[in-house]
Amino acid sequence: MNVLLILDSYPADSQFENKYALLAEEFSRNGHNVYIVSCQDHSIEKGTMLTVEASVTVLRMRKHFLHHNPYLKDVFLPKFFLRQVRYYLKGIGFDLIVSATPSLISSKTILILKKYYQCSSYLLLRGLFPHVNRDLELIHNPILLYSLKRKEKRLYDHSNWIGCISPETMKYLAAQYPLSFRKKLDYLADWSTKPLQNLSHIREKLKLQKETQLVVFEHAPEEELAFLLDIAEENRDNENLFFIITGKTVKEDRSLIDSRGLKNVIFLSSNMKTEREKLLGDADIGLILLNRQLSVPVVPSHIGSFMNAGLPIIACENPFTHFSFIIKEAACGLVCYTGNLKHFQRNLNRLLSDDGMRECLGENGRMYAEKELTAEKAYKTIMKHFQD
């Protein structure tokens, strides 16, 4: 079977740290021919490149200037996309198109490719992003929000099957659409990359004592930095406890921490996934603090990294996110509501004071990730639709 995997981007070193590289490898290992089509920024001097990496053919297209024009890109880019695929992958017919959200590639592009190749498509739905952006007030324009939701619906309509990141996402969509739509839905958990064995030796670099306990927090839009600062404030007198923030941060975030005078919070906002995963090998606890404004199911993308690293997790959610199912199923952490500082502090104290509990929960998470959060399982979920 010839499989076309469409992504926004696919870095040259993807075989080392990209989950979609793992999925492509799994398809290839099972005898399928895999072609990845992605975009590279128009500012890069190199033009469109066709390469073979491991057992996968990768087409990196130079971005057309219309990619950045919200009014024209949906009109002209789908046909441009098809022309590029037809030219560089000439003579190849496809049996399956796999795409993922969030994506800048429009539903029209997927539809045009489907019609041309007369094939099926599978959507890897990694979250309800228009709804999340609305809840977090990242979108203020009601017309823009309506447009995004409309495009989202078209993408669902054009997909033969949709792999939802959680059972609660499936329930949410099933309640929004007709009964016939539910037949499209699969539960396809987010798989994760293989854990790194190297440590970052972060205590030595920061000149911290060996007995210092480190709690790591991956900063992301759906997580609540303000609650982390409340937690750090509550524990500011504990000289052997530090909170490490990784991921992308902005100037306002740093200003917020500086204004609180918190010395037990450290920014290590490396965007390199390998560096962040090395840090997890040195940490004692992983934090997930979902924003209390969220009104739809959400599963943070870095949960797999925490579990693969063997980190016990303290997860905070609200009544709408329904994220704790995976923590309870894996028995890998403790759960409370975002904003409930007393309950959180009880959970934190339990883990900090009980080495055996931390080790047990961390090992449970690692075993769960190795069994359930794999590219092999994602592959089997997709391929069940092609079994006779």
N, C-alpha and C positions, 0 to 999 in steps of 0.2 A: 504494500500500500504506500502511496506517495502522500506525505503529510506536509502541509504548509503551515508553519508557525509564524504568526504575525505579531511583532512586538514594536513598541515605541523605540527601544534602543537595545543593543546587545554588544556590550564592551568586548574588546579583543581578548581579554583574559577571562572571559565568562566561564570557561570550563572549570575554573577554580572556585568560583564563589556565586554563581548565578543559578537560581533554582530552575529556571527554564532550560538551562543547559543540561541539568540532570534529567528533566522530562524528555528533552530531545534525545539524550543518550539512551534512555529507557526504550523509546520507540525504536531507535536504531538497533539496540541490543536484541530486540524481538523481531528483527528482520525487515523493518520498514525503512523506506528512504525518506530522510528528513531534510526539509529546506526551511531555513529561517530567513525571513525578510524583516529588516528593521531600518530605521532612519538614523542618519548622522547629521549633525548640525551643519547648516549651510555655510557657516564660517570656516569649517575645516577645508583646507586647500585641496585635499584629495577628493576626487569625484566618487561616483558610485563604484563599489568594490565587490567582486565576487570571489570568495575564498572557500577553501575546504578546511574545516577545523575539526580534528578528531575524525568522526565519521559523519559529520553534518556539513551540508553546504549552506553558506551564509552569504546573503545578499544585503549589503549595507548601502542603502540609497542615500545620496546627498539630498538634504531637505530642499524642497522647492520653496521659493520665497513666499508662496501662498499659504504655507503652513501657519504663518503668523497672522494671516488675514481672516478674522472670524466670519466675514461676510462672503468671501469667495472660495474658501478652502473646501467647503462641502459641495460646491458646484463643479470645480475643476480638478481637485486632487484625486478623487476616486479613479477617473479615467487615466490620469497621469500615473497613478500607482499601478494600474493594470498594464499600461504600456511598458513600464519598467520591468514588471514581472515577466511579461510575455517576451521581451527582448533578451533579458539576461538568463531566463530559465526556459529558453526556447525548446519546443518539442516535448515538454514535460506536462503531463496531465496530473491533476491532483484529485485524490479521493476524499480528503478531509482537510478542512481549514480550522486551525485552533487559534483563538485570540484571547486576550485577557484584559480585564479592567483593573485600574483606570487606564484609559488610553486616549491619545490625541487622534488616533485613526478612526475615522467616522464609520458609522454603520453602513453608509452607502458604499464605502470601499469594500466591506465584507460582502454585501449583496451583489455588487458587480462581479467580484471574483467568483462567488458561488454560481452565478448565472453563466459565466463564461466557461467555467470548468465543470458545471453540472455536478457539483459535489455537496456534501454535507458540511455543517460547521458546528463547532463546539466552543462555547463561551466559558472561560474561566472567570467567574464572577467573584472577585476578591473583596467586594464591599459595595455598600449602597452609597456611592460617593456624592451624588447631588444632595441626598438627604442629610448626610453627615456635614457637608459644607454649609447647608442651610442651618442646621442646629448650632454649629459653631460660629455662625454669623460671618462666614467667609464670603458669602454671596448676599448682597443687599438688594440687588436689582431683581424685582419679581419677574420681569420679562426674560432675563438671563436664566433664572431658575426654571421657569416654564420651558424654555428652549432645551435646557440640559435634561430635564425629565422626559421631554418628548423624544430626544435623541436616545435616551436610555431605553424607552419603550420600543423604539424602532429596532434597537440592537437586540432586545429580547425577542421581538417578533421574527427577526431574520435568522435567529439561531435555532438549529434543530434541537440542541440540548444545552442546558446551562448547569455548570458545576458550581454549586453554592458553597461558600466557605464555612457555613454552619447550618445545623438543622433549623435553628431559629430564623435564619435568613430565608430558608425554604418556606417556613410557615408564614413569614411576613409577605413574601411574594405571592404565595398561594391565596392569601386573603385579599390581595389587590387585583387579581386577574381571574378570568373564567376557569372553570373546572378543567377544560381541555389543556390549558397552559401548564397545569401541574404535572402533566406527563413529561414535560421537558426537564424537570428539575431533578438533579442529583445532589447528594451530599458529597462534596469533594473537598476534604480538608486541605489546608495550605501545607504543603510539604516543605521541608527545610534542607539546607545544605549540610554536608557532613561537618561534624565538629572539628575544630582545630585543636591540636595537641599542645601547641606552643603557648607559653604564658607571657603576659606583658610585663611582669615584675613591677607592677604599678606602685606597690608600697615602697620599693627602693627608689623609684624615680621621684616620688613625692616626699621621700624621707619620712615615711610613716613607720611606726613600730610594727613588728611582725604580728602582734596580737590585735592590731587594729582591724575592726570588722568593716567590710565594705558592702554597701547596698547600691546596686546599679539601677538607674532609671533611664530608659530609652525615650528621649524627647521626641514626640510626634504630635501632629495637630489634634488627634483625637484624645490625647492624654492631657491631664490637668496639672500644669506646673505649679499653679497656686497652692494646690493641696500638698504637693511635695514640700513646698516651703513651710507650710504649717507643720508638717511632720518634722522637718529639720529644726524648726523653732522649738518644738516640744522636746527635742533631743539634743539641744545645743550644749548642754552641760556634760554630755557623755563624750569624754575626750578620746574614747576608743571606737567611736562610730563616725563614719563619713559616708556621705551620699554622693555618688558619682553620676553626673549627667552626661550621656552620650547622645549622638545624633545631631541634627541640624538645630542651631539656635540663632536668634536674632539679637540685635542690640538691646531691644526692649526687655528681653529675658534677662540679660546680664544686669541691666539697670535695676530690674526688679529685685534681683538677689542682692546687689550692692546696697539697695535701700533698706534691706532687712538686716544688714550687718552679719550675715551668716558665714561663719568660718568653717562650718562642717559640710559645706556644699562645694563640690569641685566640678568645673566644666572640663570635659574632654571631648569636645564636639568634633571628633574625627569622622569624616564621611566615608573613610575606608572600612568596608565591611570586615576585612580580615583583622584590622586593628581592634575593632569593637569586639569581635569574637575572642580574640586573645585576652582582652580585659575580662570577659566573662569567666575565663578559667581562674582568675584571681579573686573574683567576687564571692561573697557569702550568700547574698539574697538578691533576687530580682524583683523589681516593682513594676506593676501595671496599674495605672491610675486613670481609668477611663473618665472622660469629662462627664460631669453630672447633667449637662444640657442635652446629651445625646438622647434621641427618641427612637432609634432604630437599632437592630442587632449589629454588633461590631466585634470583630476578632482582630486584635493587634497583630501585625505581620511578624513581629519579633518574638512571639511566644515560643515558636519552634527553636529559636536560637537559645533562649533561656533553658528550655527543656533539654536540648542536645548537650548543653554545657553542664547539666546536672545541677542546676541552681534551684533551690526551693523558691517558691513564688508567693508573694503576697499580692493578691489581685483585688482591686477595687472597681466596682461597677455601679450601675444604677438599675432600677427595675425594668428598663427597656432594652439594655444592651445584651442581656442574656449570655454573657461571656463565660460565666463561672462553670458552665457545663463541662468544659474541657479540663478545668482544674480539678473538679470533683471526679470526673471519669478517670483521669490519670492519677488521682491522689497525690498530687505534686505540690500542693500549697494550701494557703489559707485565704479565705474570702471575706470581704465586708463591703459596705457601701462607701462610695467616694464622699468625703466630707464628714464621715463618722470617725472623728479623731480618736475617741476613747476606744472604740472597737479595734481600730487599726493598731493603736499602741499596744493593746493586749496581744494581738497577733505578732507584732514585731518583737515584743519582749519574750514571748514563747520561743520564737525561733532563735533569737540571740542567745538565750540561756540554755538551749538544748542542742548540743552538737549532734547527738544521735538522731534527733528529729529532722534536723536540716539534712543530714546525710541520707536518711530514709526517703524523705520527700524528693530530694534531688535525684536519687537513683530511680524512683518511680517515674519521674518525668523523663529521664533519659531512656528508660526501657519503653515507655509509651511512644516517644518520638521515633525510636528505632523501628517500632512495629507499625504505628498508625500514620505517622507524618512523613511518608516517603514518596518519592517519585514513582516507585513501582506500584504503590497503591493507587496513585492518581492515574497512572497509565491504565490499570485494570478497570477503573471506574469508567474511563472514556471508552475503552475497547469493548466493554460489555454490550454496547449498542451495535457492534458489528459481528457479534457471535451468531452463528446459524441456529 
